[in-house]
Amino acid sequence: MASSSSFCYHSSYNAVAAVAITLLLFVFGDAADDAPKLDPSCAKDVQLVKMKQWVDGNVVNSGYGGMSAMFGAQFPKEVGQSPKSPLVFANPRDCCVPPITKLLVGSVTLCQRGTCDFTTKAAIAQAAGAVAVLVINESDDLFSMECSNSSRVDISIPVAMISKTAGDDLDNELTSGKKVELSIYAPTRPLLDYSVAVLWLMAVGTVICASTWADITAADCDERYNELSPKVSPYNAISTSKYHT
């Protein structure tokens, strides 16, 4: 019976240990991922950006947004700090070779994803006079664009990725002959990331529940052990004693 009780104790504490080890691996894994390995020019803070849009001079509430690259300049935090600039689609559209026109000067340049890396697109648009670059993704997913290697890049304009849906809508407006202008900015996010707070609370709750469960199961094991343990009666004591006399 002692082995049954010992098994209950070990099972409960093994569960707690497993949860604790998992949390430690999660924390150390994040710390390893966050370790600076890139050149500072390729390790900029990622911003979630918004766009104020005008079509033929009228404000349009498109609700489009994007995600900034890990290179290039930061977007301003206030819409009033962001210049109102014309939107132009690069020619060629992938922004992988210098444009054949000078329409990009002073513009927000649209580039299609693919063919070359993101830093090449940004460098070519910057050399052509663009004030910002929007890269249209091949899907509606967004991610932070990275440098192709860890070496330094000289990108001094802000760069962001937008979804395929947003890019297609902007493309349709441009190809229909409309004048599109944008102000791109990145509002300040709250210091507390609520998703991280929720994950932390879930982790703490898991440890507390595991510890409580260990106490409950240990008490239950003790109770069953006591119920099943043989009881020594006076008769057994008497009958046993005569064999020692």
HUHU-V794252 format. One record per pair of residues at least 24 apart in sequence whose C-alpha atoms are under 7 Angstrom apart, sorted by the first residue. I is the first residue (numbers start at 1). GAP is how many residues later the second one is. D is the distance in whole Angstrom. If there is no record, write none. Layout:
# HUHU-V794252
i | gap | d
I | GAP | D
I | GAP | D
This chain:
# HUHU-V794252
i | gap | d
1 | 224 | 6
5 | 216 | 6
5 | 217 | 6
5 | 220 | 7
8 | 209 | 7
8 | 210 | 6
8 | 213 | 6
9 | 209 | 6
12 | 202 | 5
13 | 201 | 6
15 | 195 | 7
16 | 191 | 7
16 | 194 | 6
16 | 195 | 6
19 | 188 | 7
38 | 112 | 5
39 | 111 | 6
39 | 112 | 6
39 | 113 | 6
41 | 30 | 6
41 | 111 | 6
41 | 112 | 6
42 | 28 | 5
42 | 29 | 5
42 | 104 | 7
42 | 105 | 6
42 | 108 | 7
42 | 110 | 7
43 | 27 | 5
43 | 28 | 6
44 | 26 | 5
44 | 27 | 6
45 | 25 | 6
46 | 24 | 6
46 | 98 | 7
47 | 139 | 6
48 | 138 | 6
49 | 135 | 7
49 | 136 | 5
49 | 137 | 4
50 | 134 | 6
50 | 135 | 6
50 | 136 | 6
51 | 131 | 6
51 | 132 | 6
51 | 133 | 5
51 | 134 | 6
52 | 130 | 6
52 | 131 | 5
52 | 132 | 6
53 | 128 | 6
53 | 129 | 5
53 | 130 | 7
54 | 126 | 6
54 | 127 | 5
54 | 128 | 6
55 | 123 | 7
55 | 124 | 6
55 | 125 | 5
55 | 126 | 7
56 | 122 | 6
56 | 123 | 5
56 | 124 | 6
64 | 102 | 6
65 | 97 | 7
66 | 76 | 7
66 | 94 | 6
66 | 95 | 5
66 | 96 | 5
67 | 75 | 7
67 | 76 | 7
67 | 77 | 6
67 | 93 | 5
67 | 94 | 5
67 | 95 | 7
68 | 76 | 6
68 | 91 | 6
68 | 92 | 4
68 | 93 | 6
69 | 75 | 5
69 | 76 | 5
69 | 77 | 6
69 | 90 | 6
69 | 91 | 5
70 | 74 | 6
70 | 75 | 6
70 | 76 | 5
71 | 75 | 7
71 | 76 | 7
71 | 84 | 7
72 | 83 | 5
72 | 84 | 5
72 | 85 | 5
72 | 86 | 5
72 | 87 | 6
73 | 83 | 5
73 | 84 | 5
73 | 85 | 4
74 | 84 | 6
75 | 83 | 6
75 | 110 | 5
75 | 111 | 6
76 | 109 | 5
76 | 110 | 6
77 | 108 | 6
77 | 109 | 5
77 | 110 | 5
77 | 111 | 6
78 | 107 | 6
78 | 108 | 7
78 | 109 | 6
79 | 104 | 6
79 | 105 | 7
79 | 106 | 5
82 | 101 | 5
82 | 102 | 6
82 | 103 | 6
83 | 100 | 6
84 | 97 | 6
84 | 98 | 6
84 | 99 | 5
85 | 96 | 5
85 | 97 | 5
85 | 98 | 7
86 | 94 | 6
86 | 95 | 4
86 | 96 | 6
87 | 93 | 6
87 | 94 | 5
87 | 95 | 7
95 | 26 | 5
95 | 29 | 7
95 | 30 | 7
96 | 24 | 7
96 | 25 | 6
97 | 27 | 7
98 | 26 | 6
102 | 26 | 7
104 | 24 | 6
104 | 25 | 6
104 | 26 | 5
105 | 24 | 4
105 | 25 | 5
106 | 24 | 5
106 | 25 | 6
107 | 24 | 6
108 | 24 | 5
108 | 25 | 6
109 | 24 | 5
109 | 25 | 6
110 | 24 | 5
110 | 25 | 6
111 | 24 | 5
111 | 25 | 6
112 | 24 | 5
113 | 24 | 6
113 | 25 | 7
117 | 31 | 7
118 | 27 | 7
119 | 28 | 6
122 | 33 | 7
123 | 32 | 6
126 | 31 | 7
131 | 26 | 6
132 | 25 | 5
132 | 26 | 5
132 | 27 | 6
133 | 25 | 7
133 | 26 | 5
133 | 27 | 6
134 | 25 | 6
134 | 26 | 5
134 | 27 | 6
134 | 28 | 7
135 | 25 | 6
135 | 26 | 5
135 | 27 | 6
136 | 25 | 6
136 | 26 | 5
136 | 27 | 6
136 | 28 | 6
136 | 31 | 5
137 | 24 | 7
137 | 25 | 6
137 | 26 | 5
137 | 27 | 5
138 | 26 | 6
139 | 24 | 6
139 | 25 | 5
140 | 24 | 5
140 | 25 | 6
